Amino acid sequence: MDEQFAHFKSLLDREDREGAVNYVIGLLQRDEVDIITLYEQIIGPAINEMVCSIDGKWCIWKEHVRTSIAATVLGCCYPFVMKERRERHAGDRGKVIIACPPEEYHELGARMVADLFTLCGHEVTFIGANTPNLEVATAVELMSPRYLAISVSNSYNLFAAERTISSVRRSVNEKPLTIIVGGSAFERNPNAWREIGADRLARTFVDIDGLEEG
């Protein structure tokens, strides 16, 4: 996948939205990659390496441009996600809510996780970035999902994720709920998922697919 990754990243670096979309759709249409490989070995790593500086200055606006391109690409992948789900004959494995805690604005990882849960046969509700604790807790209370998945990219937002988890725990009381966390914040803090009160840490599709196995 090194060649495909390098080419996709070059399209992001050039901010070539049309080229990035066409390239990824072509890979999927020709069955050169599946969704899992695309997300875990091409798009995900390319997003994580989106760093920009001009004359030694960080340029957040350029990162936002590239993030919007990657979001467009992910949106175009959804028909292929559903196609692979049908081919996998994925059964009904329960509801899952995907959210990011307050002040966590990076949601691309969460969007990919939502698609991977969909591949496994889950009914997915994607809430998205910067979701207030009360709103997450209310969604869980009303929908009674089997899983709540919280994505954290910025290590500074681990405290916010802990507060979200505490709020949800108080809301659901004794209802069965497994809280899963993931995101680059946990790569730098491998034990943080336990410290903030989560039940599981998921890094890959294999982790998500194996949730029922404990």
QUISUL-V488195 format. One record per residue. N is the residue number from 1. RES is the residue in one small letter. SS is DSSP state (hx for helix, st for strand, lp for the rest). OMEGA is omega in degrees with one decimal (999 if undefined). Layout:
n;res;ss;omega
N;RES;SS;OMEGA
N;RES;SS;OMEGA
This chain:
n;res;ss;omega
1;m;lp;-175.9
2;d;hx;-178.3
3;e;hx;-179.8
4;q;hx;178.4
5;f;hx;-177.7
6;a;hx;-178.2
7;h;hx;179.5
8;f;hx;-179.9
9;k;hx;178.6
10;s;hx;177.2
11;l;hx;175.5
12;l;hx;-178.9
13;d;hx;178.6
14;r;lp;-178.9
15;e;lp;-179.1
16;d;lp;-176.8
17;r;hx;-178.4
18;e;hx;179.9
19;g;hx;-179.6
20;a;hx;179.7
21;v;hx;-178.3
22;n;hx;-178.2
23;y;hx;-178.1
24;v;hx;178.3
25;i;hx;178.1
26;g;hx;177.8
27;l;hx;-178.5
28;l;hx;-179.5
29;q;hx;-179.9
30;r;lp;-179.2
31;d;lp;176.7
32;e;lp;174.2
33;v;lp;170.0
34;d;lp;-176.2
35;i;hx;-177.5
36;i;hx;178.8
37;t;hx;-179.9
38;l;hx;-176.8
39;y;hx;-171.3
40;e;hx;-175.4
41;q;hx;-177.8
42;i;hx;-173.7
43;i;hx;-178.9
44;g;hx;178.4
45;p;hx;179.1
46;a;hx;177.9
47;i;hx;-177.7
48;n;hx;-179.5
49;e;lp;180.0
50;m;lp;178.1
51;v;lp;-176.8
52;c;lp;171.0
53;s;st;176.7
54;i;st;-177.5
55;d;lp;177.6
56;g;lp;-179.5
57;k;st;176.5
58;w;st;-178.6
59;c;lp;-178.3
60;i;hx;-178.1
61;w;hx;177.4
62;k;hx;176.1
63;e;hx;179.4
64;h;hx;177.7
65;v;hx;-177.9
66;r;hx;176.8
67;t;hx;178.9
68;s;hx;176.8
69;i;hx;179.0
70;a;hx;178.1
71;a;hx;176.9
72;t;hx;178.8
73;v;hx;-179.8
74;l;hx;177.6
75;g;hx;179.5
76;c;hx;-179.0
77;c;hx;-170.5
78;y;hx;177.3
79;p;hx;178.4
80;f;hx;174.1
81;v;hx;-179.3
82;m;hx;177.9
83;k;hx;179.8
84;e;hx;176.9
85;r;hx;178.6
86;r;hx;-179.2
87;e;hx;178.2
88;r;hx;-177.1
89;h;lp;-178.2
90;a;lp;179.5
91;g;lp;-179.9
92;d;lp;-178.1
93;r;lp;173.0
94;g;lp;-176.7
95;k;st;173.9
96;v;st;174.0
97;i;st;178.3
98;i;st;-178.0
99;a;st;170.9
100;c;st;-178.2
101;p;lp;177.5
102;p;lp;178.8
103;e;lp;174.3
104;e;lp;-174.1
105;y;lp;179.9
106;h;lp;-173.8
107;e;lp;-178.0
108;l;hx;177.1
109;g;hx;178.5
110;a;hx;178.8
111;r;hx;177.7
112;m;hx;177.3
113;v;hx;178.1
114;a;hx;179.1
115;d;hx;179.6
116;l;hx;173.4
117;f;hx;177.7
118;t;hx;177.9
119;l;hx;-177.3
120;c;lp;178.2
121;g;lp;179.5
122;h;lp;170.5
123;e;st;-168.2
124;v;st;169.2
125;t;st;-178.0
126;f;st;-179.6
127;i;st;174.2
128;g;st;-170.6
129;a;lp;168.0
130;n;lp;-177.8
131;t;lp;178.9
132;p;lp;-176.8
133;n;hx;-178.3
134;l;hx;-179.4
135;e;hx;176.8
136;v;hx;-179.1
137;a;hx;179.4
138;t;hx;178.7
139;a;hx;179.2
140;v;hx;-178.9
141;e;hx;-176.6
142;l;hx;-172.8
143;m;hx;-179.8
144;s;lp;-179.7
145;p;lp;174.5
146;r;lp;-178.7
147;y;st;165.7
148;l;st;179.3
149;a;st;-177.9
150;i;st;-178.3
151;s;st;-179.8
152;v;lp;178.5
153;s;lp;-176.9
154;n;lp;-178.4
155;s;hx;179.8
156;y;hx;-178.2
157;n;hx;177.0
158;l;hx;177.8
159;f;hx;177.1
160;a;hx;177.7
161;a;hx;177.4
162;e;hx;178.5
163;r;hx;177.0
164;t;hx;-179.3
165;i;hx;179.1
166;s;hx;179.5
167;s;hx;-179.7
168;v;hx;179.8
169;r;hx;179.8
170;r;hx;-176.5
171;s;hx;-174.6
172;v;hx;178.8
173;n;lp;-175.8
174;e;lp;-179.6
175;k;lp;178.8
176;p;lp;179.0
177;l;lp;174.5
178;t;st;-179.7
179;i;st;-177.1
180;i;st;176.2
181;v;st;177.7
182;g;st;-179.7
183;g;lp;-173.8
184;s;hx;178.6
185;a;hx;-177.8
186;f;hx;173.6
187;e;hx;179.0
188;r;hx;-179.1
189;n;lp;-169.4
190;p;lp;179.8
191;n;lp;-173.9
192;a;hx;-177.0
193;w;hx;176.3
194;r;hx;-175.5
195;e;hx;-178.3
196;i;lp;172.7
197;g;lp;178.2
198;a;lp;178.3
199;d;lp;-175.6
200;r;st;171.0
201;l;st;179.1
202;a;lp;179.6
203;r;lp;-171.5
204;t;lp;175.4
205;f;hx;179.4
206;v;hx;177.2
207;d;hx;-179.2
208;i;hx;-178.2
209;d;hx;-177.0
210;g;lp;-176.9
211;l;hx;-177.9
212;e;hx;179.4
213;e;hx;-179.1
214;g;lp;999
